Amino acid sequence: MRILTPKKIGCCFGVNRAVKLTEEALSKGVPAYITGELVHNDTITRKLSERGLREVKSINDVKGGTLIIRAHGISPEERAKVETKRIEIVDATCPIVRQAQIAAKKLEEEGYQVLIVGDKDHAEIKGILGHLSDKALVVANHKEVDQAKLKYKVGLIFQTTHSVELCRDVVAEVMRVAHEIKIINTICADIRKRQEDAVKLAQEVDLMIVVGSHHSSNTLKLKKLCHKYNKNTIQIENSKDLKPAELKGVKSVGIIGGASTPDILIEEVKKKLRKIGRK
């Protein structure tokens, strides 16, 4: 059985940075809190929890110690609330997400109606919306574009982990109405490269495996993208999810991980594939 992976696997820069900052905070021996997952990966979440990171429902639940700001960022309103407390702040917001926040505000200040392509319920999008004075439009794909709500001057940004293909379709739909469009490409370069690698691999193998959490936005999009080019695509969180029956008759396997999937999980999947292949 041939096992193919991209040259670069493992977590992206933003995830590695967030984990490093959190581990440094935990090493100081003071209570550390976070309002949700640092990144969307159960293995990372579990390991940080074992080291003492405590997840709370609200900033109001933090009474002291250190607050870790998630990689997805927060709104200025939430930031102001944190700064009124006598606690240390460790800002693990991904620099690419921060750029998206700045881009959205810039478009608004230039008089554009801001349209964000992404998941309206995602923490990153909520944080970006919090940086705006006016209500922005948020769509996941071109089918959600309501032309009646569009103005003639529209500025677009994208969730940093969104699918490039989906974004192209949204732009085409907006062009039907808007007379002036300004686009700031806020999709992370690492994400774009993963998507390109995924498409290439999916077309070369019998089975495509996407490794990552089932509640990771970028991993879910990778799976959807791979499935478009290879119907025999599955998503697993780790090697334990891999079933021998799924490999029946398979001579080549492609593996790719989401931006928050540690390289050790990819290696474990490769190891199990080799073990199954020897039977």
N, C-alpha and C positions, 0 to 999 in steps of 0.2 A: 504494500500500500504506500503510495506517495503522499507525503504530508507537506503542504505548502503554506508558508506564512509570509507576510511582508517583511522587509528588512528591519523595519522599526516596529516593535511591539511594546506593550506596556502603557502606563499612564502618561497623559500629556503633561506639559510643563506646568499648567495651572493647577492640576491635581497634585502633582509632586510638591509644588510650592506650598499648597494649602496643608498637606500632610506634614511637611517639614516644620512649618510654623506652629502647627498644633502640637506636634511631638515636643518641640522646644518649650512650649508653654507648660505642657504636662510635666516636663522634667524639673520644673521649679518647685514642685511639691505643694502648690496652692490649688484650691478647687477651681476647676475649669468647666465652663458651661457652653452649650451651643443650642440654638433654637432650630432643631432639625438635623438632618444628616450633613456632614461636612461636604461630602460628595456622594453620588448615588452608586455606592458599591457596598454590599453587605459585609464582605471580608474586611474592608478598610474600616467600616463603621464598628464592627465587632472588636477589632484589634484596638482601636482608640478607646472604646468603652472599657475594655479590659485594663487599659492603662489609666483609667480614671476620668475620662471625658463624660460629663453628665448632660444628657439631653433634656431640655425643658420646653414647655409649650409656649412660653412667652418671655420676653425680655423682663417683664415685671416679676418673674419668678427668680431672677438673679439678684441675690442680696449682697454678694461680695465675691472676692476672688477675681477670676479672669473670664471674660466673654469672648468666645471665638466667633468672628463673623464668617459665615459660610462662604464657600467658593462662588456661590451664585450671587452674592452681594445682597445689600439691603437698601431701603429707601432713605433719603435724607431725614424724613420724619422719624424713622426708627433709629437712625444714627444719633439724632438730637436727644432722643429719649435715653439712649445708652449713656451719652455724655453727661447727663444730669446725675448719674449714679457714681458712687465712689468705687469704681471697679476698673481694672486694667482691660484694655481692648486690644485684641490681636486680630487685625484685619486680614483675613485669608481670601478676600475677594480676588478672583482671577483677574489679572491685568487686562485680558481681552474683554471680559465682561464690563470692566470699568470703562474701557474705550467705547463700548456700546452705549453705556449710560450717558457718556459725554456727547456721543454722536446724536442721540435722540434729542437731548437738550439743545444742541446746536441747530438742528433742523427746526425745532419749535421757535427758537429765537429768530431764525431767518424767515419766519412766516409760513412755513410749510405745515400742512396737516400731516401729522406723524402716523405712519402705518408700520406696525411691527409684524414681521412674519415669524410666528412661533406659537408655542403652547401657552394660552392665556393663564393657565393654572400653574405654570412652572415658576419656581422661586426667582429665577433670573428675570423673567418678564415682569413679575410683580415689582421687583426692585427697580427696573428701568421705568416702569409707569410712575413710580413714586418720585422720579426726578422731573416729571413734567407738570406744568401748571394746568394745561388743558387735557381733556380726555383724548387719548390716542385710540386708533383702531388696531385690533389684534386679530390676525387671521392665521390659521394653521396651513391653509393651502388655497389655491385659486378658487375653489368652489365656495369658500367662505367670504369672498370679496363681494360686498354689497355695493353695487355701483351707485345706488341712490344716496349712499352716505359719503361718497367720495367728493372731494372738492376739486377745483381745477389745478391746484398747486399741492402736490403730494410729495412727501419725503419718506423714503423707505430705509429701514434697517432690519437686520435679521437676528433672530436668536443665534447666539454664537455657535451652537451645535446643530443648527438646522440643515436640512438637505438642500444642496445647491440646486438640484433639479426642480424641487418644489418651489424654490424661490424664483426661478426663471419663469415658471408658469404664473406666479402671482404678478410679477412685473408686467407680463404680457396682458393680463386682465386689467390692471390699473391703467395701462396705456389706452384702453378703449375710452376712458373718460377724461383723465387728467391731461391738461394742456402743457403743464410743466412738471417734470419729475426729477427729483434728485435722489440718487442712491448712494448710500454709504455702506460698503460691503463689510459687515461686522462678523461674518462667519470666520471662525478660527482657522488659520492656515493648516494646523494639525488635523482638524476635522475634515477639511477639504481633501487633504492627502489620504486620510483613512478611507474616505468615500471613493476616491480614485482607485486605491489599492483593492478595495472591496469589490468594485465592479470588475476589475481586471481578473482577480482571483476567481470570482464566481463563474466567469465564463470559461475557465480552464479546468475545472474539477467536476467530479461526479457529485460530491456533497460539499456544501458550504456550511461551516460552523461559525456562528457569531457568539462570542463569549462576553457576558456582561449581565448586569442586573436587569430584571424585568421591569424595573421602574426608572431605568436610566434612559432619558430622552434620546441621547445620541446613539445608544446601543440599539434601541428600538428602530430608529431611523436606518441604521446600518442593516438591520435584519430586513426591513422593508425594501431597501435598495438592492440587497443581494438577491432577494426573492424575485425581483423584477427580471434579473438576468439568469437566475438559476432557481427553478421551482423547488429543487431539493435543498432547501435552506432551513436550518434549525438554529434555535437560540438556546444556550445553556448558561447557567451561572458558574458552574465549575465542573470538574471531571466526573463527579458523582452523578451528574444528570445525564451522562452519556450512556446510551443503551446499545448493546451489541447488535440488536435487531435492526437498528438504524443504519448499520454499516454493511448489511448483507449485499453482496455484489458490488460494493464500492471499491474502486481501484485507486482513486485519488481524492484527497480531502484538502480543502482550503480552510484556514483558521484565521479569524481576525477578531480583535478585541475592541471594546468601547474605550473612550478616552479615560475612563476611571477604572479600567480593568488592569490589575497588576500583572506584570509579565510572568510571575510565578504561576498564576492560574492558567496561562496559555501553555506554559511548560508542562504542567500537570496533565492537561488535556492531550498534549502530544505524547506524553509518556503512556497514558492509558490507551491511546490509539495504537501505539506500537505493540502494547501488550495484547490487545484484542487481535491485532493483525497476525501475531505469531501463533494464535490458537487454530 
